Amino acid sequence: MRKRFIALVTVILLLMVAAPTNTVSAADTTPPAAQYTPSSDGVAYYIPLFNFWVVNYGFSTQPGNQNLIQGSPLKISMGAAAYTGWAGLLSIFNQSVSQVVVAGYLGGGLWVNYPNAVVTINQQDPAANITVDLGIAKTVGTQYFQFTVIYSDGKRVYSRLVAITTVPAAVPTTAVNPKVVTPTIFWGQTVDLSAGLTPTNSTASVSWTPPAPNVGTLTLTNAMATQYNSALIAANDPLILNNITGFPIAIPVKATNPDGSTIQSAATVTVGGLMPQAVVAREDFSYRPAALDPATFPSGMTPTYQWVITDSNYQPITPANTVTNDATFRWSKVPNTKTTYYYLQLNITFSNNQGNSVVWRSNYTPLQVVDPPPYLQAVPNMQFQLFQNNAYRPATAGDLNSPTGTTLRYQAYQSQPTTTFDGNNQGVIHITGAHWTLSLAANPFTNTTTGDVLNVTPTLNLAIGQKRIPVPANGTNTVVLAAQTDDLATTLNDQTTLFIPQTAQVPGGTYRSQLTWTLNISP
């Protein structure tokens, strides 16, 4: 980090002043709003200990868009979370699918049900696999549908809007650009993927390659769109311990044209949810993972949050002044200790009213504690005159012609030299922060009236504490204080001087030199 101040040094025969400044559709119709607000996706998690599925209402596989050649069969597949494992009196807790209603968009905000749709429901715990047969694709253009799944207890859930585009002849794909709705997710979370065909009405067949089983599954492998379900993993799984920026997963997708030609690409999802963070010591820190906005939580389940904080060896700690049970982690006045970094990890537990729960987990990511950056708060305006007989006076041409040169003494400046500078008039140099180096460059002195440049090089001798630092007025950048480790607040005194070598025939007037103060971070 660097901060720079610009200043003036003025000599009134020779009076010097220094002051600083900080330097769709058949043919692309806009899709309508869905008839009903789409429901959250359902969840189905297996508990081996009890040979039991945790199931909540909702779609396990959303129906997807299709591009069809006119005359092709028009069948739409989907899945809904469901369970029929309870027997006898307990069967009242079963969540089986009893009916599917198909609604099509007519235009002008009107929707109509399709009573002749042939619906097949194949119950295979923990989901009902549903196929809706609408005959053949007849009308060229784009049709929109929404599906309502009705459970045996009367509960209804609504699908997303589905677009079916019919073209008169095959349309080959020229490019595949996969789209990921939420590129960064937590372990246990689901994300939508689409093939991103060009043109959008392409009728090429699409196939997806599932990832390794230990990192998740795909709901569909032969569709324009699919869902990646990331794995539910244990708290000590290496996938969350060893990937501080998350674990990237490439999911290949291939489009095959009618002539057999193929185009391949891959969708990338990063699973983890947390990214490395930094905080300035003694300041407040808060962190809400971007993966939460937006995130679709499992239907019918209530989330609770638990942040885990560890030291650099992954040993859990419980610092004071932290909030760890909210979506946003907070830590007030992070201590500046020998521990320069910690690890953060988030668990989101979803529970239903039967007491069942599932957990989304994040990766472990470092929280780096850094020193406050140094900051140049103030530098002084300065003026110099000859000091004789306990009094200040301007130097004369005769004084400056002395063979031994002339030494002028610092005097607190009485007024601001110009509104373009922000130096203080009390001689204050103020720097906050640790690990910094201060340097100063003084330009040659110039007569403010005639523009004449002083034909010798004066030396500014800064008195800072017990140090005397010479700075030549020739533009050279000179280190004033090096490798400092703490704040500095000091005031120049009359031990600060300006030495001017012998010079003859000096035009009278006021001479100024612009000073540039530069503050840099140092080790």
Kinemage of the C-alpha trace (Angstrom):
@kinemage 1
@onewidth
@group {chain A} dominant
@subgroup {mainchain}
@vectorlist {calphas} color= white
{ca met a 1} P 0.000 0.000 0.000
{ca arg a 2} L 1.216 3.470 -0.759
{ca lys a 3} L -0.028 6.883 0.174
{ca arg a 4} L 1.508 10.091 -1.106
{ca phe a 5} L 1.261 13.725 -0.003
{ca ile a 6} L 2.361 16.678 -2.102
{ca ala a 7} L 3.778 19.704 -0.309
{ca leu a 8} L 5.395 23.067 -0.913
{ca val a 9} L 8.499 24.538 0.639
{ca thr a 10} L 8.674 28.305 0.349
{ca val a 11} L 11.568 30.602 1.065
{ca ile a 12} L 10.938 34.284 1.622
{ca leu a 13} L 14.225 35.577 0.609
{ca leu a 14} L 14.387 32.898 1.624
{ca leu a 15} L 11.141 32.020 3.210
{ca met a 16} L 10.108 28.436 2.670
{ca val a 17} L 6.727 26.775 3.036
{ca ala a 18} L 5.982 23.079 2.830
{ca ala a 19} L 2.414 21.848 2.627
{ca pro a 20} L 1.013 18.387 1.758
{ca thr a 21} L -1.869 17.150 -0.420
{ca asn a 22} L -3.208 13.632 -0.741
{ca thr a 23} L -2.242 13.124 -3.757
{ca val a 24} P -39.162 -17.934 -26.761
{ca ser a 25} L -41.416 -19.285 -28.595
{ca ala a 26} L -42.048 -20.121 -31.845
{ca ala a 27} L -40.258 -17.294 -32.681
{ca asp a 28} L -38.890 -15.615 -29.646
{ca thr a 29} L -41.955 -14.604 -27.679
{ca thr a 30} L -41.342 -13.431 -24.146
{ca pro a 31} L -42.175 -16.288 -21.715
{ca pro a 32} L -45.256 -15.684 -19.550
{ca ala a 33} L -45.343 -15.790 -15.799
{ca ala a 34} L -46.131 -19.221 -14.396
{ca gln a 35} L -49.779 -19.828 -13.501
{ca tyr a 36} L -48.743 -20.647 -9.925
{ca thr a 37} L -45.610 -19.727 -8.018
{ca pro a 38} L -43.220 -22.689 -8.442
{ca ser a 39} L -42.704 -24.710 -5.265
{ca ser a 40} L -39.359 -25.386 -3.651
{ca asp a 41} L -37.806 -28.674 -4.696
{ca gly a 42} L -38.498 -31.719 -2.582
{ca val a 43} L -35.829 -33.589 -0.657
{ca ala a 44} L -35.274 -37.278 -0.088
{ca tyr a 45} L -32.410 -38.423 2.138
{ca tyr a 46} L -31.851 -42.004 3.223
{ca ile a 47} L -31.124 -42.890 6.870
{ca pro a 48} L -29.484 -46.354 6.791
{ca leu a 49} L -29.769 -46.888 10.547
{ca phe a 50} L -33.560 -46.932 10.356
{ca asn a 51} L -33.882 -48.057 6.717
{ca phe a 52} L -35.937 -44.939 6.226
{ca trp a 53} L -36.199 -42.033 3.814
{ca val a 54} L -36.553 -38.428 4.922
{ca val a 55} L -38.950 -37.023 2.332
{ca asn a 56} L -40.588 -33.639 1.922
{ca tyr a 57} L -43.112 -32.489 -0.646
{ca gly a 58} L -41.720 -31.154 -3.901
{ca phe a 59} L -40.183 -32.047 -7.250
{ca ser a 60} L -37.149 -34.292 -7.127
{ca thr a 61} L -36.659 -33.793 -10.881
{ca gln a 62} L -38.141 -30.735 -12.528
{ca pro a 63} L -39.661 -31.096 -16.019
{ca gly a 64} L -37.337 -29.618 -18.603
{ca asn a 65} L -37.578 -27.599 -21.791
{ca gln a 66} L -37.520 -29.478 -25.099
{ca asn a 67} L -36.906 -28.661 -28.757
{ca leu a 68} L -38.770 -31.048 -31.051
{ca ile a 69} L -39.194 -31.657 -34.768
{ca gln a 70} L -42.812 -31.334 -35.876
{ca gly a 71} L -44.524 -34.738 -35.661
{ca ser a 72} L -42.263 -36.040 -32.856
{ca pro a 73} L -43.785 -37.617 -29.699
{ca leu a 74} L -44.401 -34.993 -27.046
{ca lys a 75} L -43.645 -36.579 -23.694
{ca ile a 76} L -42.508 -34.739 -20.590
{ca ser a 77} L -40.827 -36.471 -17.658
{ca met a 78} L -40.434 -35.336 -14.062
{ca gly a 79} L -40.099 -36.700 -10.556
{ca ala a 80} L -41.647 -35.848 -7.189
{ca ala a 81} L -40.322 -36.760 -3.762
{ca ala a 82} L -42.614 -39.385 -2.291
{ca tyr a 83} L -42.569 -42.320 0.123
{ca thr a 84} L -44.885 -45.290 0.646
{ca gly a 85} L -42.901 -47.163 3.280
{ca trp a 86} L -45.285 -46.703 6.195
{ca ala a 87} L -47.675 -49.612 6.728
{ca gly a 88} L -50.974 -50.030 8.553
{ca leu a 89} L -52.105 -47.063 10.611
{ca leu a 90} L -48.806 -45.305 9.968
{ca ser a 91} L -49.643 -45.110 6.270
{ca ile a 92} L -51.266 -41.758 7.002
{ca phe a 93} L -47.690 -40.416 6.904
{ca asn a 94} L -47.077 -41.721 3.392
{ca gln a 95} L -46.466 -39.038 0.785
{ca ser a 96} L -47.452 -40.777 -2.442
{ca val a 97} L -48.467 -38.951 -5.628
{ca ser a 98} L -52.093 -39.469 -6.647
{ca gln a 99} L -52.632 -37.031 -9.543
{ca val a 100} L -50.870 -34.687 -11.958
{ca val a 101} L -52.626 -31.705 -13.528
{ca val a 102} L -51.298 -30.278 -16.801
{ca ala a 103} L -51.899 -26.610 -17.637
{ca gly a 104} L -50.992 -24.953 -20.949
{ca tyr a 105} L -50.669 -21.255 -21.726
{ca leu a 106} L -53.096 -19.811 -24.292
{ca gly a 107} L -51.763 -16.265 -24.346
{ca gly a 108} L -53.066 -13.050 -22.891
{ca gly a 109} L -52.545 -14.339 -19.370
{ca leu a 110} L -54.932 -17.308 -19.892
{ca trp a 111} L -54.166 -20.890 -18.880
{ca val a 112} L -56.193 -24.044 -19.662
{ca asn a 113} L -55.976 -27.582 -18.275
{ca tyr a 114} L -55.289 -30.504 -20.609
{ca pro a 115} L -57.844 -33.156 -19.560
{ca asn a 116} L -56.713 -35.644 -22.206
{ca ala a 117} L -53.066 -35.734 -21.149
{ca val a 118} L -51.974 -39.311 -20.401
{ca val a 119} L -50.169 -39.369 -17.078
{ca thr a 120} L -48.114 -42.344 -15.883
{ca ile a 121} L -47.020 -42.420 -12.237
{ca asn a 122} L -44.416 -44.985 -11.252
{ca gln a 123} L -43.808 -44.942 -7.496
{ca gln a 124} L -40.243 -45.984 -6.598
{ca asp a 125} L -39.425 -44.769 -3.106
{ca pro a 126} L -38.288 -42.121 -2.393
{ca ala a 127} L -39.723 -40.589 -5.570
{ca ala a 128} L -42.583 -40.918 -7.983
{ca asn a 129} L -41.373 -40.960 -11.595
{ca ile a 130} L -43.951 -39.206 -13.750
{ca thr a 131} L -44.410 -39.171 -17.541
{ca val a 132} L -46.945 -36.907 -19.231
{ca asp a 133} L -47.841 -37.888 -22.818
{ca leu a 134} L -49.333 -35.010 -24.833
{ca gly a 135} L -49.435 -36.881 -28.166
{ca ile a 136} L -47.260 -35.447 -30.909
{ca ala a 137} L -45.783 -32.029 -31.436
{ca lys a 138} L -48.048 -30.439 -34.045
{ca thr a 139} L -47.871 -26.663 -33.886
{ca val a 140} L -44.667 -24.927 -34.928
{ca gly a 141} L -43.738 -22.464 -32.241
{ca thr a 142} L -43.244 -22.487 -28.502
{ca gln a 143} L -45.824 -23.741 -26.030
{ca tyr a 144} L -45.632 -23.224 -22.285
{ca phe a 145} L -46.761 -25.679 -19.621
{ca gln a 146} L -46.903 -25.926 -15.841
{ca phe a 147} L -47.546 -29.095 -13.868
{ca thr a 148} L -49.310 -29.538 -10.532
{ca val a 149} L -48.503 -32.648 -8.503
{ca ile a 150} L -51.205 -33.610 -6.007
{ca tyr a 151} L -50.278 -35.918 -3.148
{ca ser a 152} L -52.586 -38.460 -1.549
{ca asp a 153} L -53.160 -36.133 1.397
{ca gly a 154} L -54.209 -33.272 -0.895
{ca lys a 155} L -50.927 -31.357 -0.770
{ca arg a 156} L -50.156 -29.584 -4.062
{ca val a 157} L -46.767 -28.577 -5.462
{ca tyr a 158} L -46.136 -26.635 -8.665
{ca ser a 159} L -43.421 -27.092 -11.269
{ca arg a 160} L -41.379 -24.451 -12.975
{ca leu a 161} L -42.503 -23.053 -16.325
{ca val a 162} L -41.687 -25.458 -19.165
{ca ala a 163} L -41.132 -24.368 -22.789
{ca ile a 164} L -41.656 -26.848 -25.651
{ca thr a 165} L -40.408 -25.472 -28.968
{ca thr a 166} L -41.488 -27.205 -32.183
{ca val a 167} L -39.644 -26.637 -35.460
{ca pro a 168} L -40.582 -27.946 -38.937
{ca ala a 169} L -37.186 -29.600 -39.558
{ca ala a 170} L -34.049 -30.537 -37.655
{ca val a 171} L -31.960 -27.594 -36.440
{ca pro a 172} L -28.304 -28.518 -35.848
{ca thr a 173} L -26.318 -27.150 -32.926
{ca thr a 174} L -23.404 -24.867 -33.724
{ca ala a 175} L -22.204 -24.242 -30.153
{ca val a 176} L -22.638 -25.503 -26.600
{ca asn a 177} L -22.252 -23.002 -23.780
{ca pro a 178} L -23.410 -24.639 -20.522
{ca lys a 179} L -25.156 -22.451 -17.967
{ca val a 180} L -25.005 -22.954 -14.202
{ca val a 181} L -27.708 -21.148 -12.232
{ca thr a 182} L -25.587 -20.921 -9.067
{ca pro a 183} L -21.904 -21.647 -9.823
{ca thr a 184} L -20.952 -21.976 -6.119
{ca ile a 185} L -22.991 -24.188 -3.781
{ca phe a 186} L -22.702 -26.032 -0.455
{ca trp a 187} L -22.224 -29.765 -0.070
{ca gly a 188} L -25.750 -31.243 -0.068
{ca gln a 189} L -27.188 -28.484 -2.247
{ca thr a 190} L -28.718 -28.914 -5.716
{ca val a 191} L -28.073 -26.680 -8.726
{ca asp a 192} L -29.689 -26.435 -12.175
{ca leu a 193} L -27.587 -26.924 -15.305
{ca ser a 194} L -28.592 -26.217 -18.909
{ca ala a 195} L -26.721 -27.097 -22.071
{ca gly a 196} L -26.913 -23.612 -23.591
{ca leu a 197} L -27.332 -24.689 -27.194
{ca thr a 198} L -26.859 -22.316 -30.107
{ca pro a 199} L -29.274 -21.732 -31.707
{ca thr a 200} L -31.712 -21.977 -28.831
{ca asn a 201} L -34.221 -24.001 -30.912
{ca ser a 202} L -31.643 -26.631 -31.835
{ca thr a 203} L -32.995 -30.192 -31.980
{ca ala a 204} L -29.654 -31.879 -31.288
{ca ser a 205} L -29.765 -34.586 -28.634
{ca val a 206} L -27.996 -33.697 -25.382
{ca ser a 207} L -26.174 -36.050 -23.043
{ca trp a 208} L -24.505 -35.300 -19.684
{ca thr a 209} L -21.729 -37.301 -18.039
{ca pro a 210} L -22.354 -37.756 -14.305
{ca pro a 211} L -19.563 -36.828 -11.858
{ca ala a 212} L -17.853 -39.349 -9.589
{ca pro a 213} L -20.418 -40.901 -7.199
{ca asn a 214} L -18.635 -39.584 -4.098
{ca val a 215} L -19.289 -35.976 -5.125
{ca gly a 216} L -22.901 -36.237 -6.288
{ca thr a 217} L -25.378 -37.280 -8.966
{ca leu a 218} L -27.369 -35.903 -11.895
{ca thr a 219} L -31.157 -36.150 -12.009
{ca leu a 220} L -31.139 -36.503 -15.821
{ca thr a 221} L -28.410 -37.491 -18.267
{ca asn a 222} L -30.263 -37.055 -21.592
{ca ala a 223} L -31.977 -33.685 -21.532
{ca met a 224} L -31.361 -30.059 -22.426
{ca ala a 225} L -31.244 -29.332 -18.705
{ca thr a 226} L -30.471 -31.319 -15.590
{ca gln a 227} L -29.817 -30.911 -11.884
{ca tyr a 228} L -26.587 -31.673 -10.076
{ca asn a 229} L -27.180 -32.978 -6.550
{ca ser a 230} L -23.985 -32.555 -4.563
{ca ala a 231} L -23.195 -35.265 -2.030
{ca leu a 232} L -24.085 -35.134 1.644
{ca ile a 233} L -20.685 -35.525 3.275
{ca ala a 234} L -19.337 -35.913 6.788
{ca ala a 235} L -17.872 -33.046 8.787
{ca asn a 236} L -14.349 -34.503 8.547
{ca asp a 237} L -14.444 -35.352 4.850
{ca pro a 238} L -11.200 -34.335 3.058
{ca leu a 239} L -13.326 -32.604 0.424
{ca ile a 240} L -14.191 -29.862 2.911
{ca leu a 241} L -10.877 -29.874 4.784
{ca asn a 242} L -8.519 -29.573 1.835
{ca asn a 243} L -10.237 -27.154 -0.538
{ca ile a 244} L -10.075 -23.626 0.846
{ca thr a 245} L -11.830 -22.125 -2.201
{ca gly a 246} L -14.208 -25.051 -2.711
{ca phe a 247} L -13.999 -28.174 -4.888
{ca pro a 248} L -14.518 -27.538 -8.629
{ca ile a 249} L -16.474 -30.213 -10.465
{ca ala a 250} L -16.611 -30.322 -14.269
{ca ile a 251} L -19.754 -31.953 -15.667
{ca pro a 252} L -19.271 -32.762 -19.372
{ca val a 253} L -22.126 -32.203 -21.807
{ca lys a 254} L -22.346 -33.278 -25.463
{ca ala a 255} L -24.739 -32.256 -28.234
{ca thr a 256} L -25.170 -34.707 -31.123
{ca asn a 257} L -26.594 -33.416 -34.407
{ca pro a 258} L -28.709 -35.517 -36.813
{ca asp a 259} L -25.683 -35.947 -39.105
{ca gly a 260} L -23.708 -37.500 -36.250
{ca ser a 261} L -21.455 -34.525 -35.617
{ca thr a 262} L -20.927 -33.613 -31.960
{ca ile a 263} L -20.002 -30.564 -29.923
{ca gln a 264} L -18.744 -30.961 -26.381
{ca ser a 265} L -18.220 -28.686 -23.412
{ca ala a 266} L -18.556 -28.832 -19.626
{ca ala a 267} L -20.420 -27.048 -16.872
{ca thr a 268} L -18.357 -26.216 -13.799
{ca val a 269} L -19.790 -26.133 -10.287
{ca thr a 270} L -17.682 -25.239 -7.269
{ca val a 271} L -18.893 -27.052 -4.164
{ca gly a 272} L -18.008 -25.595 -0.801
{ca gly a 273} L -19.566 -22.176 -0.518
{ca leu a 274} L -16.851 -20.244 1.351
{ca met a 275} L -13.969 -18.153 0.016
{ca pro a 276} L -10.808 -16.989 1.878
{ca gln a 277} L -11.365 -13.853 3.941
{ca ala a 278} L -9.174 -11.212 5.579
{ca val a 279} L -9.756 -8.845 8.467
{ca val a 280} L -7.732 -5.987 9.867
{ca ala a 281} L -6.705 -6.658 13.456
{ca arg a 282} L -8.874 -4.969 16.094
{ca glu a 283} L -11.619 -4.265 13.553
{ca asp a 284} L -15.095 -5.839 13.248
{ca phe a 285} L -15.600 -8.656 10.757
{ca ser a 286} L -18.767 -10.078 9.193
{ca tyr a 287} L -19.197 -12.650 6.438
{ca arg a 288} L -22.335 -13.880 4.669
{ca pro a 289} L -21.436 -16.443 1.968
{ca ala a 290} L -22.448 -15.402 -1.529
{ca ala a 291} L -23.717 -18.971 -2.083
{ca leu a 292} L -26.671 -18.161 0.207
{ca asp a 293} L -27.986 -15.480 -2.154
{ca pro a 294} L -29.865 -16.959 -3.825
{ca ala a 295} L -30.215 -20.468 -2.405
{ca thr a 296} L -33.368 -22.596 -2.599
{ca phe a 297} L -33.794 -24.465 0.662
{ca pro a 298} L -35.479 -27.880 0.889
{ca ser a 299} L -39.254 -27.574 0.898
{ca gly a 300} L -40.940 -27.694 4.290
{ca met a 301} L -37.705 -27.681 6.279
{ca thr a 302} L -36.410 -25.014 8.639
{ca pro a 303} L -32.718 -24.034 8.475
{ca thr a 304} L -30.447 -23.421 11.453
{ca tyr a 305} L -26.877 -22.190 11.139
{ca gln a 306} L -23.724 -23.150 12.981
{ca trp a 307} L -20.337 -21.643 12.220
{ca val a 308} L -17.204 -23.510 13.275
{ca ile a 309} L -14.025 -21.565 14.063
{ca thr a 310} L -10.662 -23.324 14.354
{ca asp a 311} L -7.062 -22.299 14.764
{ca ser a 312} L -4.551 -22.865 11.989
{ca asn a 313} L -4.275 -26.529 13.036
{ca tyr a 314} L -8.034 -27.077 12.651
{ca gln a 315} L -8.524 -27.210 16.411
{ca pro a 316} L -11.952 -25.752 17.331
{ca ile a 317} L -11.916 -22.564 19.362
{ca thr a 318} L -14.662 -20.406 20.864
{ca pro a 319} L -13.555 -16.760 20.679
{ca ala a 320} L -15.462 -14.104 22.556
{ca asn a 321} L -17.562 -11.527 20.743
{ca thr a 322} L -18.659 -13.845 17.933
{ca val a 323} L -22.079 -14.635 16.435
{ca thr a 324} L -22.048 -18.216 15.146
{ca asn a 325} L -25.745 -19.157 14.895
{ca asp a 326} L -26.772 -16.854 12.062
{ca ala a 327} L -26.381 -16.944 8.280
{ca thr a 328} L -23.930 -14.052 8.713
{ca phe a 329} L -20.859 -14.776 10.834
{ca arg a 330} L -19.778 -11.854 13.014
{ca trp a 331} L -16.685 -11.210 15.115
{ca ser a 332} L -16.258 -7.933 16.962
{ca lys a 333} L -12.762 -6.497 17.414
{ca val a 334} L -10.823 -9.460 16.039
{ca pro a 335} L -7.777 -9.813 18.314
{ca asn a 336} L -4.276 -9.181 17.046
{ca thr a 337} L -2.566 -12.275 18.461
{ca lys a 338} L 0.262 -14.544 17.420
{ca thr a 339} L -2.338 -16.566 15.510
{ca thr a 340} L -2.382 -14.785 12.169
{ca tyr a 341} L -5.141 -16.868 10.631
{ca tyr a 342} L -8.092 -19.050 11.533
{ca tyr a 343} L -10.447 -21.337 9.622
{ca leu a 344} L -14.189 -20.834 9.163
{ca gln a 345} L -16.712 -23.526 8.283
{ca leu a 346} L -20.518 -23.394 8.078
{ca asn a 347} L -23.093 -26.135 8.662
{ca ile a 348} L -26.734 -25.523 7.709
{ca thr a 349} L -29.093 -28.027 9.292
{ca phe a 350} L -32.592 -28.434 7.813
{ca ser a 351} L -35.244 -29.980 10.036
{ca asn a 352} L -38.898 -30.892 9.522
{ca asn a 353} L -41.725 -31.211 12.007
{ca gln a 354} L -41.101 -34.962 12.369
{ca gly a 355} L -37.678 -34.252 13.826
{ca asn a 356} L -35.752 -35.418 10.745
{ca ser a 357} L -32.820 -33.385 9.523
{ca val a 358} L -30.169 -33.091 6.824
{ca val a 359} L -27.034 -30.957 6.773
{ca trp a 360} L -25.462 -28.829 4.093
{ca arg a 361} L -21.774 -28.221 4.769
{ca ser a 362} L -19.258 -25.708 3.538
{ca asn a 363} L -15.547 -26.130 3.014
{ca tyr a 364} L -13.027 -24.821 5.530
{ca thr a 365} L -11.623 -21.481 4.422
{ca pro a 366} L -8.950 -19.303 6.069
{ca leu a 367} L -9.645 -16.033 7.837
{ca gln a 368} L -6.398 -14.052 7.659
{ca val a 369} L -5.731 -11.414 10.322
{ca val a 370} L -3.604 -8.584 8.997
{ca asp a 371} L -2.068 -5.524 10.563
{ca pro a 372} L -3.912 -2.246 10.048
{ca pro a 373} L -2.523 -0.547 6.931
{ca pro a 374} L -0.330 2.466 7.706
{ca tyr a 375} L -1.865 5.833 6.962
{ca leu a 376} L -0.259 9.227 6.496
{ca gln a 377} L -2.489 11.491 8.537
{ca ala a 378} L -0.625 14.822 8.452
{ca val a 379} L 2.543 16.617 7.322
{ca pro a 380} L 3.510 20.209 8.111
{ca asn a 381} L 3.662 23.473 6.266
{ca met a 382} L 7.111 24.917 6.897
{ca gln a 383} L 8.739 28.308 6.528
{ca phe a 384} L 12.412 29.173 7.054
{ca gln a 385} L 14.117 32.459 7.921
{ca leu a 386} L 17.432 33.540 9.310
{ca phe a 387} L 17.529 33.492 13.119
{ca gln a 388} L 19.820 36.061 14.705
{ca asn a 389} L 19.786 37.886 18.010
{ca asn a 390} L 16.823 35.806 19.168
{ca ala a 391} L 14.690 37.028 16.275
{ca tyr a 392} L 13.658 35.811 12.831
{ca arg a 393} L 14.286 37.879 9.723
{ca pro a 394} L 14.370 37.254 5.946
{ca ala a 395} L 17.793 36.396 4.574
{ca thr a 396} L 19.412 38.982 2.310
{ca ala a 397} L 21.507 38.575 -0.812
{ca gly a 398} L 24.548 39.309 1.335
{ca asp a 399} L 23.660 36.502 3.730
{ca leu a 400} L 23.370 34.081 0.869
{ca asn a 401} L 26.734 35.112 -0.549
{ca ser a 402} L 28.538 33.879 2.555
{ca pro a 403} L 31.366 31.491 1.573
{ca thr a 404} L 30.253 29.032 4.253
{ca gly a 405} L 26.651 29.076 3.126
{ca thr a 406} L 23.596 30.071 5.110
{ca thr a 407} L 21.512 28.068 7.575
{ca leu a 408} L 17.883 29.067 8.004
{ca arg a 409} L 15.770 27.904 10.909
{ca tyr a 410} L 12.305 26.345 10.838
{ca gln a 411} L 9.461 28.573 11.946
{ca ala a 412} L 5.805 27.556 12.363
{ca tyr a 413} L 3.880 28.840 9.386
{ca gln a 414} L 1.291 31.495 10.093
{ca ser a 415} L -1.198 31.020 7.258
{ca gln a 416} L -2.140 28.457 4.639
{ca pro a 417} L -0.105 29.188 1.476
{ca thr a 418} L -2.792 28.051 -0.964
{ca thr a 419} L -6.074 26.168 -0.908
{ca thr a 420} L -4.573 23.371 -2.998
{ca phe a 421} L -2.462 22.139 -0.091
{ca asp a 422} L -3.580 20.554 3.158
{ca gly a 423} L -0.544 20.725 5.431
{ca asn a 424} L -1.011 21.764 9.027
{ca asn a 425} L 0.592 24.902 10.450
{ca gln a 426} L 1.737 23.360 13.725
{ca gly a 427} L 4.619 21.278 12.412
{ca val a 428} L 2.803 17.984 12.997
{ca ile a 429} L 3.845 14.741 11.309
{ca his a 430} L 1.307 12.003 12.085
{ca ile a 431} L 1.319 8.397 10.842
{ca thr a 432} L -0.869 5.562 12.096
{ca gly a 433} L -0.206 1.866 11.633
{ca ala a 434} L 2.678 -0.547 11.796
{ca his a 435} L 5.317 -1.683 9.304
{ca trp a 436} L 5.873 1.422 7.241
{ca thr a 437} L 8.589 3.520 5.635
{ca leu a 438} L 8.334 7.272 5.070
{ca ser a 439} L 10.251 9.025 2.319
{ca leu a 440} L 10.442 12.616 1.095
{ca ala a 441} L 11.373 14.278 -2.199
{ca ala a 442} L 11.989 18.064 -2.441
{ca asn a 443} L 11.916 19.768 -5.832
{ca pro a 444} L 14.349 22.597 -6.651
{ca phe a 445} L 13.356 26.006 -5.283
{ca thr a 446} L 11.642 28.373 -7.739
{ca asn a 447} L 10.945 32.098 -7.436
{ca thr a 448} L 7.153 32.465 -7.268
{ca thr a 449} L 7.251 35.783 -9.180
{ca thr a 450} L 9.986 35.413 -11.818
{ca gly a 451} L 10.112 31.650 -12.170
{ca asp a 452} L 13.875 31.666 -11.627
{ca val a 453} L 15.259 28.415 -10.218
{ca leu a 454} L 17.733 28.689 -7.371
{ca asn a 455} L 21.106 27.770 -8.883
{ca val a 456} L 22.295 25.804 -5.858
{ca thr a 457} L 20.864 22.781 -4.074
{ca pro a 458} L 19.722 23.516 -0.524
{ca thr a 459} L 19.484 20.714 2.003
{ca leu a 460} L 16.479 20.360 4.269
{ca asn a 461} L 17.498 18.870 7.634
{ca leu a 462} L 14.436 17.390 9.319
{ca ala a 463} L 14.524 17.053 13.095
{ca ile a 464} L 12.276 14.105 13.983
{ca gly a 465} L 12.830 12.977 17.543
{ca gln a 466} L 16.551 12.461 17.980
{ca lys a 467} L 17.115 11.970 14.271
{ca arg a 468} L 18.443 14.556 11.825
{ca ile a 469} L 17.616 13.551 8.283
{ca pro a 470} L 19.119 15.494 5.336
{ca val a 471} L 16.908 15.802 2.243
{ca pro a 472} L 18.464 17.483 -0.849
{ca ala a 473} L 16.138 19.829 -2.761
{ca asn a 474} L 16.835 18.255 -6.150
{ca gly a 475} L 13.881 15.860 -6.512
{ca thr a 476} L 15.703 12.862 -5.042
{ca asn a 477} L 13.448 10.568 -3.025
{ca thr a 478} L 15.024 10.206 0.401
{ca val a 479} L 14.026 7.709 3.086
{ca val a 480} L 13.188 9.650 6.214
{ca leu a 481} L 12.098 6.817 8.523
{ca ala a 482} L 12.570 3.160 7.595
{ca ala a 483} L 10.885 -0.049 8.807
{ca gln a 484} L 8.858 1.571 11.557
{ca thr a 485} L 6.629 -0.702 13.652
{ca asp a 486} L 4.271 1.687 15.415
{ca asp a 487} L 2.312 4.929 15.149
{ca leu a 488} L 4.191 8.218 14.908
{ca ala a 489} L 2.981 11.569 16.181
{ca thr a 490} L 5.659 14.224 16.425
{ca thr a 491} L 6.123 17.969 15.993
{ca leu a 492} L 8.997 19.618 14.181
{ca asn a 493} L 11.042 22.000 16.311
{ca asp a 494} L 13.566 24.738 15.609
{ca gln a 495} L 16.283 22.122 15.169
{ca thr a 496} L 14.834 21.597 11.701
{ca thr a 497} L 16.925 23.734 9.350
{ca leu a 498} L 17.527 24.562 5.712
{ca phe a 499} L 21.120 24.897 4.558
{ca ile a 500} L 21.750 26.953 1.398
{ca pro a 501} L 25.222 26.807 -0.153
{ca gln a 502} L 26.829 30.091 -1.213
{ca thr a 503} L 25.002 31.737 -4.074
{ca ala a 504} L 25.411 35.176 -5.551
{ca gln a 505} L 23.046 37.449 -7.477
{ca val a 506} L 19.851 35.942 -6.131
{ca pro a 507} L 16.693 37.676 -7.413
{ca gly a 508} L 14.634 38.842 -4.468
{ca gly a 509} L 11.269 37.292 -3.678
{ca thr a 510} L 9.701 34.161 -2.315
{ca tyr a 511} L 11.067 30.754 -3.304
{ca arg a 512} L 9.103 27.547 -3.036
{ca ser a 513} L 9.879 23.869 -3.325
{ca gln a 514} L 7.178 21.227 -3.657
{ca leu a 515} L 7.633 18.310 -1.270
{ca thr a 516} L 6.250 14.848 -1.899
{ca trp a 517} L 5.808 12.663 1.197
{ca thr a 518} L 5.356 8.950 0.418
{ca leu a 519} L 4.298 6.244 2.866
{ca asn a 520} L 4.886 2.601 1.921
{ca ile a 521} L 4.233 -0.688 3.690
{ca ser a 522} L 7.475 -2.289 4.796
{ca pro a 523} L 8.259 -5.766 6.179
